[in-house]
């Protein structure tokens, strides 16, 4: 089931504001930046870093940081992090939260160093 229009109107400004707050200085954004994507069909929001490929400087790569998926029946956001196996795993310290703001707070604080390293 896809995000509702009402949900998108509410959640997109919240995640966009967080990303803007966390982005690196303008002078270095051509080397490293932060962004997000919204997967409407899967009801997910992914936060990722954008940087130059290590040996192909003209190529940009996306490095996943955090992901959340809204579960409408539970009225909750599940939290995921990507391990070295390049797969999304449930974030065990706090597997789900009630609001997108709580997800953002957990990613920002990163008490277990799962998101920012």
Helices and strands as residue ranges (DSSP letters): H 5-22, G 26-28, E 32-39, E 44-52, E 60-71, E 76-82, E 88-90, G 92-94, E 96-97, H 100-109
